[in-house]
Amino acid sequence: MAILRQFGSMAKTLVRTHIFYQAIIPDEILIQKKQCETAHKELQEEDMKYSLAQISPIVQ
C-alpha cells in the first residue's frame, strides 16, 4: 500500500512538472525566435550598409 501511495505522489509530481514545462518552454522558444529574427534583421541591415559602401566608390 505504501508503494502505491509513493507512486501516486510521484505521478502527481510528474504531472505538475509536465504542466509547468508545457507552459514555460513554448514561451522561451518564442522569445528565442524573436531574438533570432531581430538579430537576423540587424545583420541584413549591416550587410546592406556594407554593400552600399563597397558600391558607392565604383558608382561615383
TORSE-634002 format. One record per atom (N, C-alpha, C): residue in three letters; x, y, z. Coordinates in steps of 0.02 Angstrom, whole numbers, padded with zeros to 5 digits, always signed. Layout:
// residues N
ALAXYZ...
// end
This chain:
// residues 60
MET+00041-00060+00000MET+00000+00000+00000MET+00043+00063+00000ALA+00098+00061+00037ALA+00143+00119+00040ALA+00173+00132-00028ILE+00186+00079-00065ILE+00215+00087-00132ILE+00165+00122-00178LEU+00101+00105-00172LEU+00050+00138-00213LEU+00046+00212-00195ARG+00049+00229-00131ARG+00047+00299-00111ARG+00108+00337-00138GLN+00166+00304-00133GLN+00227+00335-00158GLN+00222+00345-00233PHE+00197+00295-00269PHE+00189+00301-00341PHE+00140+00356-00359GLY+00085+00360-00321GLY+00036+00413-00333GLY+00066+00482-00323SER+00106+00489-00272SER+00140+00553-00258SER+00188+00570-00315MET+00226+00521-00338MET+00272+00533-00394MET+00234+00551-00457ALA+00178+00518-00469ALA+00138+00532-00528ALA+00111+00604-00526LYS+00088+00625-00468LYS+00064+00694-00461LYS+00120+00744-00475THR+00179+00730-00449THR+00236+00774-00460THR+00253+00777-00534LEU+00253+00720-00568LEU+00267+00719-00639LEU+00216+00759-00679VAL+00153+00752-00661VAL+00101+00790-00696VAL+00110+00864-00685ARG+00124+00885-00623ARG+00135+00956-00609ARG+00195+00982-00648THR+00249+00943-00648THR+00309+00964-00684THR+00295+00969-00759HIS+00259+00922-00786HIS+00242+00923-00857HIS+00201+00985-00874ILE+00151+01000-00833ILE+00109+01059-00845ILE+00151+01122-00840PHE+00196+01126-00791PHE+00240+01184-00784PHE+00282+01195-00846TYR+00316+01142-00869TYR+00360+01148-00927TYR+00320+01159-00991GLN+00261+01132-00994GLN+00219+01143-01052GLN+00202+01217-01059ALA+00195+01251-01003ALA+00180+01323-01004ALA+00242+01365-01016ILE+00299+01345-00989ILE+00360+01385-00992ILE+00398+01377-01057ILE+00408+01317-01080ILE+00451+01304-01137ILE+00427+01339-01201PRO+00363+01336-01219PRO+00342+01373-01279PRO+00357+01447-01275ASP+00348+01477-01216ASP+00364+01548-01208ASP+00438+01562-01220GLU+00481+01519-01193GLU+00553+01527-01203GLU+00571+01520-01277ILE+00539+01472-01310ILE+00553+01462-01381ILE+00532+01524-01421LEU+00474+01552-01405LEU+00451+01612-01440LEU+00498+01670-01428ILE+00522+01678-01367ILE+00569+01732-01352ILE+00633+01723-01392GLN+00659+01661-01394GLN+00720+01648-01432GLN+00709+01660-01507LYS+00650+01641-01531LYS+00635+01651-01602LYS+00635+01726-01619LYS+00603+01766-01576LYS+00602+01838-01587LYS+00672+01868-01584GLN+00713+01844-01538GLN+00782+01869-01533GLN+00821+01852-01596CYS+00811+01791-01622CYS+00845+01771-01684CYS+00822+01812-01743GLU+00757+01824-01747GLU+00731+01865-01803GLU+00758+01936-01800THR+00762+01964-01740THR+00789+02032-01732THR+00862+02034-01752ALA+00901+01985-01729ALA+00972+01982-01747ALA+00981+01973-01822HIS+00938+01933-01853HIS+00942+01922-01925HIS+00929+01987-01963LYS+00878+02025-01941LYS+00863+02089-01973LYS+00922+02138-01966GLU+00951+02139-01907GLU+01008+02184-01895GLU+01067+02165-01940LEU+01079+02100-01948LEU+01133+02078-01992LEU+01119+02096-02064GLN+01057+02089-02085GLN+01038+02108-02154GLN+01051+02182-02165GLU+01033+02223-02116GLU+01044+02295-02123GLU+01119+02311-02127GLU+01158+02279-02085GLU+01231+02290-02087GLU+01260+02267-02154ASP+01237+02210-02179ASP+01260+02185-02244ASP+01243+02235-02300MET+01183+02264-02296MET+01162+02312-02347MET+01206+02375-02343LYS+01218+02399-02283LYS+01261+02458-02275LYS+01331+02444-02302TYR+01358+02386-02287TYR+01425+02368-02311TYR+01425+02363-02387SER+01374+02332-02415SER+01370+02326-02488SER+01366+02394-02521LEU+01325+02438-02494LEU+01319+02506-02521LEU+01385+02544-02516ALA+01420+02534-02461ALA+01485+02567-02452ALA+01535+02541-02503GLN+01531+02478-02522GLN+01576+02450-02571GLN+01559+02474-02642ILE+01495+02483-02655ILE+01472+02502-02722ILE+01481+02577-02733SER+01472+02617-02681SER+01472+02690-02687SER+01534+02717-02723PRO+01595+02698-02707PRO+01653+02725-02744PRO+01653+02704-02818ILE+01627+02647-02833ILE+01625+02623-02902ILE+01576+02664-02944VAL+01519+02681-02914VAL+01467+02718-02950VAL+01488+02790-02962GLN+01525+02820-02917GLN+01543+02890-02924GLN+01593+02897-02977
// end
